[in-house]
């Protein structure tokens, strides 16, 4: 796991310096070493590659990057892990390939020599890389199927030529000094809807994020020639794949992620997903498995008792790390500084990652993805219900539906309070305005109603067709979602949006800020494929129970351990916003000039803040926190419209 940097096209001394600055800005992603390589012709056209290394496999200098293929001259800078590299190595050796290291980087580079771009079909893992091919004078780039590892890029002009800059982090590209720090208006709207920005857009107008499962080729002039998908989330098709085959694939996924030349641990919240990963790690590992969880003084947020029970049942070496309010604030500046783009999530991963790293662990397994695959979220039940209701109501005139929603809100005025609710009943009008499943899903997850988003932006109204997605995803879902069963469609949306655009991105930057590699066996692409092939009843029912996962470890863990209401891994930020953070947030929201610079209506922001402090119903902390983070981030990195 590392940080990558590349510059392709016009390579002047200024670009060389910028490449070094980008690489230096990613030091935290790879404190174990750094490297630089370039090839520039007499016209100052060519390539510069750089790398920061977090040594996981083959800790010797043989694993250093950028790495050169001595046969072809191809050069790679790569971030990630190919878990089946030993199998691929044996296949390549049978074809006459000789290796000088024990790392997966060399296997990937040799695989490209033998299979070309087809190497992507062989890779099982997480990755983002750039390979320079001197025979073609082109760079080949790719990002893993689920989007675990990021790849950002931006085009800049210098000395009359064009250069494409690439990095693992958006902030690193800003460190080049060559990119205008202009906030992207569409991404601002996107953020206020979701609480995070959806690819391929980013919060910076000039920077893009390569979507999950995409590859691209860049020519000597710094131009993107080919930009296409090499993998998409499979469509539902029950081909009677056995539960046994899925079980074995999942066991294999955990086992191969335990392979490392540095210490490995497991995040353990006490929920079923992380408990399954810990249990399978115990089964696969000859030694003692180390598990970790975060606990809080605020008992309503603290689930450490469940993590302790699971750890005791599994016999792991368990470390409980208590995060007090004082410790939270002592580390808050560093935690916020880990956010590569504004997001209302991610800090929980930062704090647990920091504690795990300080304990001497460099690699940690996590249970991310179980809810998306097996129907663990409320969305599977509530979006399904909303779809059924809307299918009936949409047979009625729109004016009738609009009046019905207003009447419903009127009936609940006492419960909703004076400030317009931004959850549940407050979204009735938005929900009844569409029968499209994707749109209903987006309304379900939206931070604010459409009306209040317009107030925040100081505009009259969104286009009626806008539901918080980029054009890229709107088109993509039009082609796929409509043909799927409802639960399978919701799962696709959860995997692509909530998981792919929020959880995975936040996990990457929060863990890598602490030089910790996080591995996610539940979303191994082969596991995902087999899950989607299961009959819907085996996969989803009873809804919310994730019965397959419970049955998988029934001999190790009593099902009663998980017989409780679902709760997420959430910090007590709501309480802290009302207490220790209150002054800081109030001062931030009082800076009307700064709010205007980033496109926010100060009156709407402060009305929201005062309603939150007054305990207005239907107004969760995430609404306040998302705006505060946006303000903090734009101020920190001097970003404005």
C-alpha positions as CSV (number, residue, x, y, z in Angstrom):
1,X,0.0,0.0,0.0
2,X,1.5,3.2,-1.1
3,X,1.2,6.6,-2.8
4,X,1.7,7.0,-6.6
5,X,2.6,10.0,-8.7
6,X,2.9,10.5,-12.4
7,X,3.3,13.2,-15.0
8,X,2.8,12.4,-18.7
9,X,3.2,14.8,-21.6
10,X,5.3,18.0,-21.6
11,X,7.9,17.4,-18.9
12,X,9.7,20.7,-18.1
13,X,11.9,21.4,-15.1
14,X,8.7,22.9,-13.5
15,X,6.8,19.6,-14.0
16,X,9.7,17.6,-12.5
17,X,9.6,19.9,-9.4
18,X,5.8,19.6,-9.3
19,X,6.0,15.8,-9.5
20,X,8.4,15.8,-6.5
21,X,6.1,18.1,-4.5
22,X,3.1,15.8,-5.2
23,X,5.1,12.8,-4.1
24,X,6.4,14.5,-0.9
25,X,2.8,15.5,-0.1
26,X,2.0,11.7,0.1
27,X,4.8,10.8,2.5
28,X,2.2,9.5,5.0
29,X,1.1,6.9,2.5
30,X,4.6,5.4,2.3
31,X,7.0,6.4,5.0
32,X,9.3,3.3,4.3
33,X,10.8,4.7,1.2
34,X,10.5,6.9,-1.9
35,X,11.6,6.8,-5.5
36,X,11.6,8.8,-8.7
37,X,12.1,8.0,-12.4
38,X,11.8,10.0,-15.6
39,X,12.3,9.7,-19.3
40,X,12.2,12.9,-21.3
41,X,13.2,13.5,-25.0
42,X,14.9,16.5,-26.6
43,X,11.5,18.2,-27.0
44,X,10.8,17.9,-23.3
45,X,8.0,15.3,-23.9
46,X,7.9,12.1,-21.8
47,X,7.0,10.8,-18.4
48,X,8.0,11.2,-14.7
49,X,6.9,8.6,-12.2
50,X,7.3,8.8,-8.4
51,X,6.4,6.6,-5.4
52,X,6.0,6.5,-1.7
53,X,6.4,3.0,-0.2
54,X,4.6,1.4,2.7
55,X,6.5,-1.9,2.8
56,X,4.2,-4.9,3.2
57,X,5.6,-7.7,1.1
58,X,9.3,-8.3,0.5
59,X,10.6,-5.5,2.8
60,X,13.9,-5.4,0.9
61,X,15.0,-2.9,-1.7
62,X,13.9,-5.3,-4.4
63,X,10.4,-4.1,-3.9
64,X,11.2,-0.4,-4.3
65,X,9.3,1.6,-7.0
66,X,9.1,2.9,-9.6
67,X,10.0,-0.6,-10.8
68,X,11.5,-1.3,-14.2
69,X,10.9,-4.4,-16.3
70,X,14.4,-5.3,-17.4
71,X,13.1,-7.1,-20.5
72,X,10.7,-4.5,-21.9
73,X,11.7,-1.3,-20.2
74,X,8.1,-0.9,-18.9
75,X,8.0,1.1,-15.7
76,X,5.4,1.0,-12.9
77,X,4.2,3.0,-10.0
78,X,1.6,1.1,-8.1
79,X,-0.5,1.3,-5.0
80,X,-2.4,-1.7,-3.6
81,X,-2.1,-5.5,-3.0
82,X,-2.6,-8.3,-5.5
83,X,-3.6,-11.1,-3.1
84,X,-3.3,-13.9,-5.7
85,X,0.2,-12.8,-6.8
86,X,1.8,-16.1,-5.8
87,X,-0.5,-18.1,-8.0
88,X,0.1,-15.6,-10.9
89,X,3.8,-15.8,-10.3
90,X,3.8,-19.6,-10.7
91,X,1.8,-19.2,-14.0
92,X,4.2,-16.7,-15.3
93,X,7.2,-18.8,-14.3
94,X,5.8,-21.6,-16.4
95,X,5.9,-19.2,-19.3
96,X,9.6,-18.5,-18.8
97,X,9.4,-15.3,-16.7
98,X,12.1,-14.9,-14.1
99,X,11.7,-12.9,-10.9
100,X,14.2,-11.2,-8.6
101,X,11.9,-10.2,-5.8
102,X,9.1,-11.7,-3.7
103,X,6.7,-8.8,-4.1
104,X,3.4,-8.5,-6.0
105,X,4.6,-5.4,-7.8
106,X,7.0,-7.4,-10.0
107,X,4.3,-9.9,-10.7
108,X,1.9,-7.2,-11.9
109,X,4.6,-5.7,-14.1
110,X,5.5,-9.1,-15.6
111,X,1.8,-9.9,-16.0
112,X,1.5,-6.7,-18.1
113,X,4.5,-7.9,-20.2
114,X,2.8,-11.2,-21.0
115,X,-0.9,-10.4,-21.0
116,X,-0.9,-6.7,-21.8
117,X,-4.0,-4.9,-20.6
118,X,-5.6,-8.3,-20.1
119,X,-3.6,-8.5,-16.9
120,X,-6.5,-6.8,-15.2
121,X,-8.6,-10.0,-15.6
122,X,-6.1,-11.9,-13.6
123,X,-5.8,-9.6,-10.6
124,X,-7.5,-10.3,-7.3
125,X,-7.1,-7.4,-5.0
126,X,-7.1,-3.7,-4.7
127,X,-5.0,-1.5,-6.9
128,X,-4.3,1.8,-8.7
129,X,-1.3,2.0,-11.0
130,X,0.4,3.7,-13.9
131,X,2.6,1.6,-16.3
132,X,4.7,3.5,-18.8
133,X,5.2,1.6,-22.0
134,X,8.3,3.0,-23.9
135,X,7.6,1.0,-27.0
136,X,4.2,2.6,-27.4
137,X,5.1,5.9,-25.7
138,X,1.9,5.6,-23.7
139,X,0.9,5.2,-20.1
140,X,-1.6,2.5,-19.0
141,X,-3.6,3.3,-15.9
142,X,-6.2,1.4,-14.0
143,X,-8.2,1.4,-10.7
144,X,-9.5,-1.8,-9.0
145,X,-13.0,-3.1,-9.5
146,X,-14.7,-1.8,-6.4
147,X,-12.7,1.4,-6.1
148,X,-10.8,0.6,-2.9
149,X,-7.7,2.5,-4.1
150,X,-8.0,6.0,-5.7
151,X,-6.5,7.5,-8.8
152,X,-6.9,11.3,-9.2
153,X,-5.8,13.2,-12.3
154,X,-5.7,16.7,-13.7
155,X,-4.5,18.3,-17.0
156,X,-2.2,21.3,-16.7
157,X,-0.6,23.6,-19.3
158,X,3.1,24.4,-19.3
159,X,5.4,26.0,-21.9
160,X,2.7,25.6,-24.5
161,X,2.4,21.9,-23.8
162,X,-0.1,19.7,-22.0
163,X,0.7,17.5,-19.0
164,X,-1.5,15.0,-17.2
165,X,-0.7,14.8,-13.5
166,X,-1.8,11.7,-11.5
167,X,-1.8,11.0,-7.7
168,X,-3.3,8.9,-5.0
169,X,-4.7,11.9,-3.3
170,X,-6.4,15.1,-4.5
171,X,-4.6,17.3,-1.9
172,X,-1.3,16.0,-3.3
173,X,-2.2,17.3,-6.8
174,X,-3.0,20.7,-5.2
175,X,0.5,20.6,-3.6
176,X,1.9,20.8,-7.2
177,X,1.0,24.5,-7.2
178,X,-0.2,24.1,-10.8
179,X,-3.9,23.6,-10.2
180,X,-6.4,26.4,-9.6
181,X,-8.1,25.8,-6.2
182,X,-11.6,26.5,-7.7
183,X,-14.6,24.7,-6.1
184,X,-16.7,22.8,-8.6
185,X,-20.3,24.1,-8.5
186,X,-21.8,20.7,-9.5
187,X,-19.8,19.0,-6.9
188,X,-21.0,21.5,-4.3
189,X,-24.6,20.6,-5.1
190,X,-23.6,16.9,-5.1
191,X,-22.0,17.3,-1.7
192,X,-25.0,19.0,-0.1
193,X,-27.2,16.1,-1.3
194,X,-24.9,13.2,-0.3
195,X,-22.5,14.5,2.3
196,X,-19.6,13.5,-0.1
197,X,-18.7,14.1,-3.7
198,X,-19.5,11.4,-6.3
199,X,-16.9,10.5,-9.0
200,X,-15.7,11.2,-11.6
201,X,-16.1,14.7,-10.3
202,X,-14.3,16.0,-7.3
203,X,-14.7,19.1,-5.1
204,X,-12.0,20.8,-7.3
205,X,-13.1,21.8,-10.8
206,X,-9.9,20.8,-12.5
207,X,-9.4,17.4,-10.8
208,X,-11.1,14.1,-11.7
209,X,-11.3,10.7,-10.1
210,X,-11.0,7.6,-12.3
211,X,-14.1,5.6,-11.5
212,X,-14.0,2.1,-10.0
213,X,-13.3,-0.6,-12.5
214,X,-12.0,1.8,-15.1
215,X,-8.8,1.9,-17.2
216,X,-7.3,4.6,-19.4
217,X,-4.4,5.1,-21.8
218,X,-2.5,8.4,-22.0
219,X,-0.3,9.4,-24.9
220,X,3.0,11.2,-25.1
221,X,1.1,14.5,-25.4
222,X,-0.6,14.0,-22.1
223,X,-4.0,13.3,-23.7
224,X,-6.4,10.5,-22.6
225,X,-6.9,8.2,-25.6
226,X,-8.9,5.3,-24.2
227,X,-11.2,5.6,-21.2
228,X,-13.4,2.6,-20.5
229,X,-14.7,0.2,-17.9
230,X,-13.1,-3.2,-17.6
231,X,-15.5,-4.4,-14.8
232,X,-19.0,-3.6,-13.5
233,X,-21.0,-4.9,-10.6
234,X,-22.5,-8.1,-12.0
235,X,-26.3,-8.2,-12.7
236,X,-28.4,-10.5,-10.7
237,X,-28.8,-13.9,-12.2
238,X,-29.4,-17.0,-10.0
239,X,-27.5,-19.8,-11.5
240,X,-27.9,-22.0,-8.4
241,X,-24.3,-21.3,-7.2
242,X,-24.1,-23.2,-3.9
243,X,-23.8,-21.5,-0.6
244,X,-20.9,-23.9,0.0
245,X,-18.9,-22.4,-2.9
246,X,-19.6,-18.9,-1.6
247,X,-18.5,-20.0,1.8
248,X,-15.2,-21.4,0.5
249,X,-14.5,-18.3,-1.6
250,X,-15.0,-16.1,1.4
251,X,-12.7,-18.3,3.5
252,X,-10.1,-18.0,0.8
253,X,-10.5,-14.2,0.6
254,X,-9.8,-13.9,4.3
255,X,-6.9,-16.3,4.2
256,X,-5.1,-14.6,1.4
257,X,-5.5,-11.2,3.1
258,X,-3.6,-12.6,6.1
259,X,-0.4,-13.0,4.0
260,X,2.0,-10.3,5.0
261,X,5.6,-9.7,6.0
262,X,4.4,-7.3,8.7
263,X,2.0,-7.7,11.7
264,X,-1.7,-8.1,10.8
265,X,-4.8,-7.3,13.0
266,X,-8.6,-7.1,12.6
267,X,-11.0,-4.2,13.3
268,X,-13.7,-5.7,15.5
269,X,-16.8,-3.7,16.3
270,X,-18.9,-6.6,17.6
271,X,-21.3,-6.5,14.7
272,X,-21.8,-9.6,12.4
273,X,-19.6,-8.3,9.5
274,X,-16.4,-7.7,11.5
275,X,-17.1,-10.7,13.7
276,X,-17.2,-13.0,10.7
277,X,-13.9,-11.6,9.4
278,X,-12.3,-12.1,12.8
279,X,-13.7,-15.7,13.1
280,X,-12.5,-16.7,9.7
281,X,-9.1,-15.1,10.4
282,X,-8.9,-17.3,13.6
283,X,-9.8,-20.4,11.5
284,X,-7.2,-19.6,8.9
285,X,-4.3,-18.4,11.2
286,X,-2.0,-20.7,13.1
287,X,-1.1,-18.0,15.6
288,X,-3.2,-15.7,17.8
289,X,-5.3,-13.1,16.0
290,X,-5.2,-9.5,17.3
291,X,-8.4,-7.6,17.3
292,X,-9.2,-3.9,18.0
293,X,-12.2,-1.8,18.8
294,X,-12.9,1.8,19.7
295,X,-15.0,2.6,22.9
296,X,-16.5,5.8,24.2
297,X,-17.4,7.4,27.5
298,X,-20.8,8.1,26.1
299,X,-22.6,4.8,26.9
300,X,-25.3,5.2,24.2
301,X,-22.6,5.1,21.5
302,X,-20.3,2.5,23.1
303,X,-20.5,-1.1,21.7
304,X,-17.3,-2.3,23.2
305,X,-19.1,-4.9,25.4
306,X,-20.2,-6.7,22.2
307,X,-16.7,-6.6,20.7
308,X,-15.3,-8.0,24.0
309,X,-17.9,-10.8,24.0
310,X,-16.9,-11.8,20.4
311,X,-13.2,-11.5,21.1
312,X,-13.6,-13.7,24.2
313,X,-15.6,-16.3,22.2
314,X,-13.0,-16.4,19.5
315,X,-10.0,-16.3,21.8
316,X,-8.3,-13.3,20.1
317,X,-5.8,-11.0,21.7
318,X,-8.1,-8.0,22.0
319,X,-7.3,-4.3,22.5
320,X,-10.0,-1.9,23.5
321,X,-9.1,1.7,22.8
322,X,-11.2,4.3,24.6
323,X,-11.6,7.6,22.9
324,X,-12.5,10.3,25.4
325,X,-13.9,13.7,24.4
326,X,-10.5,15.2,25.4
327,X,-8.6,12.7,23.3
328,X,-10.9,13.4,20.3
329,X,-10.2,17.1,20.4
330,X,-6.5,16.6,21.0
331,X,-6.3,14.7,17.7
332,X,-9.0,16.5,15.8
333,X,-6.8,18.8,13.7
334,X,-4.9,15.7,12.5
335,X,-8.1,13.8,11.9
336,X,-9.7,16.5,9.9
337,X,-6.4,17.0,8.0
338,X,-6.7,13.4,6.8
339,X,-9.8,14.2,4.8
340,X,-8.8,14.3,1.1
341,X,-12.2,15.7,0.1
342,X,-15.0,17.0,2.3
343,X,-17.0,14.2,3.8
344,X,-19.2,13.9,6.9
345,X,-17.8,10.4,7.6
346,X,-14.3,9.0,8.0
347,X,-13.1,10.2,11.4
348,X,-14.1,7.0,13.1
349,X,-11.7,5.1,10.8
350,X,-9.0,7.7,11.5
351,X,-9.1,7.2,15.2
352,X,-9.2,3.4,15.2
353,X,-6.4,3.3,12.5
354,X,-4.2,5.6,14.6
355,X,-4.7,3.3,17.7
356,X,-4.0,0.2,15.7
357,X,-0.9,1.6,14.1
358,X,0.5,2.8,17.5
359,X,0.1,-0.8,18.7
360,X,2.6,-2.0,16.1
361,X,0.2,-3.2,13.5
362,X,0.7,-2.3,9.8
363,X,-2.1,-4.3,8.1
364,X,-5.7,-4.6,9.4
365,X,-8.7,-6.5,8.0
366,X,-12.2,-5.0,8.3
367,X,-15.8,-6.2,7.7
368,X,-16.7,-3.4,5.3
369,X,-19.3,-4.5,2.6
370,X,-21.5,-7.0,4.5
371,X,-24.4,-4.6,4.8
372,X,-24.3,-3.7,1.1
373,X,-24.1,-7.3,-0.1
374,X,-26.6,-9.0,2.3
375,X,-29.2,-6.3,2.9
376,X,-28.2,-5.0,6.3
377,X,-29.3,-1.4,5.9
378,X,-32.7,0.1,6.5
379,X,-32.7,1.1,2.8
380,X,-33.4,-2.4,1.7
381,X,-36.7,-2.4,3.7
382,X,-37.7,1.2,3.4
383,X,-36.8,1.9,-0.2
384,X,-38.5,-1.3,-1.3
385,X,-41.7,-0.1,0.5
386,X,-41.5,3.3,-1.0
387,X,-41.1,1.8,-4.5
388,X,-44.3,-0.3,-4.0
389,X,-46.3,2.7,-2.6
390,X,-45.1,5.0,-5.4
391,X,-46.0,2.4,-8.1
392,X,-49.6,2.7,-6.9
393,X,-49.7,6.5,-6.1
394,X,-48.1,7.4,-9.4
395,X,-51.3,6.3,-11.2
396,X,-52.9,9.3,-9.5
397,X,-52.5,12.9,-10.8
398,X,-49.3,14.8,-9.7
399,X,-51.4,17.6,-8.2
400,X,-53.2,15.1,-6.0
401,X,-49.9,13.5,-4.8
402,X,-48.5,17.0,-4.1
403,X,-51.6,17.9,-2.0
404,X,-51.4,14.5,-0.3
405,X,-47.8,15.1,0.8
406,X,-48.6,18.6,2.1
407,X,-51.6,17.2,4.0
408,X,-49.4,14.5,5.5
409,X,-46.8,17.0,6.7
410,X,-49.7,19.2,8.1
411,X,-50.9,16.2,10.2
412,X,-47.4,15.7,11.6
413,X,-46.6,19.4,12.3
414,X,-46.5,18.8,16.0
415,X,-43.9,16.1,15.6
416,X,-41.9,17.9,13.0
417,X,-41.5,21.2,14.8
418,X,-41.2,24.7,13.3
419,X,-38.1,24.1,11.3
420,X,-38.7,21.9,8.2
421,X,-37.7,18.4,9.0
422,X,-34.8,17.0,6.8
423,X,-35.5,13.3,7.4
424,X,-38.4,10.9,7.1
425,X,-41.6,12.8,7.0
426,X,-39.9,15.9,5.7
427,X,-39.0,14.1,2.5
428,X,-42.5,12.9,1.7
429,X,-43.0,15.4,-1.1
430,X,-39.6,14.6,-2.6
431,X,-40.4,10.8,-2.4
432,X,-43.8,11.2,-4.0
433,X,-42.4,13.2,-6.9
434,X,-40.8,10.1,-8.5
435,X,-41.3,6.5,-9.1
436,X,-37.8,5.8,-10.2
437,X,-36.0,3.4,-7.8
438,X,-32.6,5.2,-8.1
439,X,-34.3,8.5,-7.4
440,X,-36.1,7.1,-4.4
441,X,-32.9,5.7,-3.1
442,X,-31.2,9.1,-3.5
443,X,-34.0,10.9,-1.7
444,X,-33.8,8.3,1.1
445,X,-30.1,9.1,1.7
446,X,-30.3,12.9,1.0
447,X,-29.0,15.1,3.8
448,X,-31.6,17.8,3.0
449,X,-34.9,18.1,1.2
450,X,-34.7,19.6,-2.2
451,X,-36.3,22.8,-1.0
452,X,-33.7,23.4,1.8
453,X,-30.8,22.5,-0.5
454,X,-32.0,25.3,-2.8
455,X,-32.0,27.6,0.3
456,X,-28.5,26.6,1.2
457,X,-27.4,27.4,-2.3
458,X,-29.4,30.6,-2.6
459,X,-31.1,29.4,-5.8
460,X,-34.7,29.1,-6.8
461,X,-34.8,25.4,-7.5
462,X,-32.9,22.3,-8.7
463,X,-33.8,20.9,-12.1
464,X,-36.6,18.4,-11.5
465,X,-34.5,15.6,-12.9
466,X,-31.6,16.1,-10.4
467,X,-31.3,13.6,-7.6
468,X,-27.7,14.1,-6.4
469,X,-25.9,12.0,-8.9
470,X,-23.3,12.9,-11.5
471,X,-24.2,12.4,-15.2
472,X,-21.8,9.4,-15.2
473,X,-23.9,7.5,-12.6
474,X,-27.3,8.7,-13.9
475,X,-26.6,7.2,-17.3
476,X,-25.0,4.1,-15.7
477,X,-27.9,3.3,-13.5
478,X,-30.4,3.9,-16.3
479,X,-28.8,1.1,-18.2
480,X,-28.6,-1.4,-15.3
481,X,-31.0,-0.7,-12.3
482,X,-34.3,-0.9,-14.1
483,X,-33.8,-4.5,-15.2
484,X,-32.9,-5.8,-11.7
485,X,-35.2,-7.2,-8.9
486,X,-35.8,-4.4,-6.3
487,X,-33.5,-5.8,-3.5
488,X,-30.7,-6.5,-6.0
489,X,-31.1,-3.0,-7.4
490,X,-30.8,-1.5,-3.9
491,X,-27.7,-3.6,-3.3
492,X,-26.1,-2.3,-6.6
493,X,-26.8,1.3,-5.5
494,X,-25.3,0.6,-2.0
495,X,-22.2,-1.0,-3.5
496,X,-21.6,1.7,-6.1
497,X,-22.6,4.9,-4.1
498,X,-22.6,4.4,-0.3
499,X,-19.7,1.9,-0.3
500,X,-17.8,2.9,-3.4
501,X,-18.0,6.7,-3.2
502,X,-18.1,7.1,0.6
503,X,-16.9,4.3,2.8
504,X,-14.0,3.0,0.6
505,X,-12.7,6.5,-0.1
506,X,-12.9,7.5,3.6
507,X,-11.3,4.3,4.7
508,X,-8.4,4.7,2.3
509,X,-7.4,8.3,3.3
510,X,-8.2,7.8,7.1
511,X,-6.1,4.6,7.4
512,X,-3.3,5.8,5.1
513,X,-3.0,9.0,7.0
514,X,-1.7,6.7,9.7
515,X,0.4,4.5,7.4
516,X,-2.0,1.6,7.9
517,X,-3.2,-0.8,5.2
518,X,-6.8,-1.9,5.5
519,X,-7.9,-5.1,3.6
520,X,-11.5,-5.9,2.9
521,X,-12.2,-9.6,2.3
522,X,-16.0,-9.3,2.1
523,X,-15.8,-7.3,-1.1
524,X,-13.3,-9.5,-2.9
525,X,-14.7,-9.3,-6.4
526,X,-15.0,-13.1,-6.6
527,X,-17.0,-13.1,-3.4
528,X,-19.2,-10.3,-4.7
529,X,-19.9,-12.3,-7.9
530,X,-20.9,-15.4,-6.0
531,X,-23.1,-13.4,-3.6
532,X,-25.0,-11.8,-6.6
533,X,-25.6,-15.3,-8.1
534,X,-27.4,-16.5,-5.0
535,X,-31.1,-16.9,-4.8
536,X,-32.6,-13.8,-3.3
537,X,-34.1,-15.7,-0.3
538,X,-30.7,-17.1,0.6
539,X,-29.0,-13.7,0.2
540,X,-31.4,-11.2,1.8
541,X,-34.0,-12.9,4.0
542,X,-35.0,-12.3,6.7
543,X,-34.1,-8.7,5.8
544,X,-31.5,-7.1,8.0
545,X,-30.4,-10.4,9.6
546,X,-27.6,-11.3,7.2
547,X,-28.3,-15.0,8.0
548,X,-25.7,-16.4,5.6
549,X,-22.9,-14.6,7.6
550,X,-24.4,-15.7,10.9
551,X,-24.6,-19.3,9.8
552,X,-21.0,-19.2,8.5
553,X,-19.6,-18.8,12.0
554,X,-22.4,-20.5,14.0
555,X,-20.0,-23.0,15.5
556,X,-17.8,-20.2,16.9
557,X,-20.3,-17.5,17.7
558,X,-23.7,-17.8,19.4
559,X,-26.3,-16.1,17.2
560,X,-27.6,-14.4,20.4
561,X,-24.5,-12.2,20.3
562,X,-26.1,-10.4,17.3
563,X,-29.7,-10.4,18.4
564,X,-29.9,-6.6,18.9
565,X,-30.8,-3.5,16.9
566,X,-28.3,-2.6,14.2
567,X,-26.1,0.4,15.0
568,X,-23.3,1.8,12.9
569,X,-19.7,2.6,14.0
570,X,-20.5,6.2,14.9
571,X,-18.6,8.8,17.0
572,X,-20.6,10.8,19.6
573,X,-20.3,13.8,17.3
574,X,-23.9,14.9,18.0
575,X,-23.2,15.5,21.7
576,X,-19.8,17.1,21.0
577,X,-21.4,19.5,18.5
578,X,-23.6,20.8,21.3
579,X,-20.8,20.9,23.8
580,X,-17.1,21.3,23.1
581,X,-17.5,22.0,19.4
582,X,-20.3,24.5,19.8
583,X,-18.1,27.6,19.9
584,X,-16.0,26.5,16.9
585,X,-19.0,25.7,14.8
586,X,-20.8,29.0,15.7
587,X,-17.7,31.0,14.8
588,X,-17.4,29.2,11.5
589,X,-21.0,29.7,10.6
590,X,-20.8,33.4,11.6
591,X,-18.2,34.0,8.9
592,X,-20.6,35.1,6.2
593,X,-17.9,36.1,3.8
594,X,-16.4,32.7,3.9
595,X,-19.8,31.0,3.4
596,X,-20.4,33.2,0.4
597,X,-17.0,32.4,-1.1
598,X,-17.9,28.7,-1.1
599,X,-21.4,29.3,-2.4
600,X,-23.5,28.9,0.8
601,X,-26.3,31.1,1.9
602,X,-25.4,32.3,5.4
603,X,-29.0,32.8,6.5
604,X,-29.9,29.3,5.6
605,X,-26.8,27.8,7.3
606,X,-27.4,29.7,10.5
607,X,-31.1,28.9,10.6
608,X,-30.1,25.2,10.3
609,X,-27.6,25.6,13.2
610,X,-30.0,27.3,15.5
611,X,-32.7,24.7,14.8
612,X,-30.2,22.0,15.6
613,X,-29.2,23.6,18.9
614,X,-32.9,23.9,19.7
615,X,-33.4,20.2,19.2
616,X,-35.6,20.6,16.2
617,X,-37.1,17.1,15.3
618,X,-35.9,15.4,12.2
619,X,-32.5,17.2,12.1
620,X,-29.6,14.9,12.7
621,X,-26.0,15.8,13.5
622,X,-24.8,14.7,10.1
623,X,-26.5,17.8,8.5
624,X,-24.5,20.2,10.7
625,X,-21.3,18.2,10.5
626,X,-21.3,18.0,6.7
627,X,-21.5,21.8,6.3
628,X,-18.9,22.4,9.0
629,X,-16.5,20.0,7.3
630,X,-17.1,21.7,4.0
631,X,-16.3,25.1,5.5
632,X,-13.3,23.7,7.4
633,X,-11.9,21.9,4.4
634,X,-12.3,24.8,2.0
635,X,-10.6,27.2,4.5
636,X,-7.7,24.8,5.1
637,X,-6.9,24.4,1.4
638,X,-8.0,27.9,0.3
639,X,-10.7,26.7,-2.0
640,X,-13.4,28.9,-3.3
641,X,-15.8,29.4,-6.2
